[in-house]
Amino acid sequence: MGERLKGKVAIVTGAGRGIGMAEALLFAAEGAKVVVNDLGGGRDGAGGATSPADKVVKEIKDRGGKAMANYDSVATPEGGENIIKSALNAFGRLDILVNNAGILRDRMIFNLMPEEWDIVMKVHLYGHFYCTRPACAIFRQQKSGRIINTASESGLGSVGQANYSAAKEGIVGFTRTVARDMGRYGVTCNAIRPRAATRLTVSPEMAEAIEKASAEGKPLPVGPEVTAFLPAPEDIAPFVVYLATDEAANINGCTFILAGNQIALCSEPVAVKTIYKTGAWTLDELVSVVPGTLAAGLVNPSPPQPAKQ
């Protein structure tokens, strides 16, 4: 075991499987005491079980680490408060918060139901807020802390994921502002856009086959479409843990793409073209000027399709 995080206490939400599990295990391997939070629900957020979190805690303890399980939902203020309190009650402090819990309710925008929008927002965007707010109250007092949020490249646009995309890109804006609110207190807040083969990125049928093969000790039946583009969850964890170390103290308000052997710092949005005039623009002027200036070279990412015969 390493000692880079010896004496630190970390919370990882959604840590019963996938990326969260890999993060929790590596935090523990580096000496941190870990609160393994997981509601134990399905990929759509339905149901609940204690076994996912319990299994990770057992694995950490079997390896000589210290951990405790928490089963609260991040989707309520009370759940977020309880998750933070669990670290204080069990280990007496909190140093690191990794907001990772997530679900999917994919549907094309014209079929997306309000309740499907709401639950994805609650788990992802609200969940980040519900855990971060009480954690920041602690971090502000102790003048230290690390927050790592989980965004997604889906936030850049992803067919059939309007709810997920909106929530994930909201997390990026949330990260930037928390970084500015808390930086003066010695706290950093960063976000990742991970690429990994998890139950949110692999179909239910593939996930079932993977789980069965894993239980039987057989090679995982992951096809080339997954292995070529989606690294293992364990490949995501090292950079997340790095962001929680003292060595990363000057990294704040940033977003990173994590894709196995590729780690990329994302650029911040900037104005790339501007048009000016004296006074306000009229519609007639815009119709004349925009095509050759602001819209020059723009390509419709989803152009109209010809009618089917």
Secondary structure, 3 states (H helix, E strand, C coil): CCCCCCCCEEEECCCCCHHHHHHHHHHHHCCCEEEEECCCCCCCCCCCCCHHHHHHHHHHHHCCCCEEEECCCCCCHHHHHHHHHHHHHHHCCCCEEEECCCCCCCECCCCCCHHHHHHHHHHHHHHHHHHHHHHHHHHHHHCCEEEEEECCHHHHCCCCEHHHHHHHHHHHHHHHHHHHHHHHHCEEEEEEEECCCCCCCCCHHHHHHHHHHHHCCCCCCCCHHHHCCCCCHHHCHHHHHHHCCHHHCCCCCCEEEEECCEEEECCCCCCCCCCCCCCCCCHHHHHHHHHHCCCCCCCCCCCCCCCCC
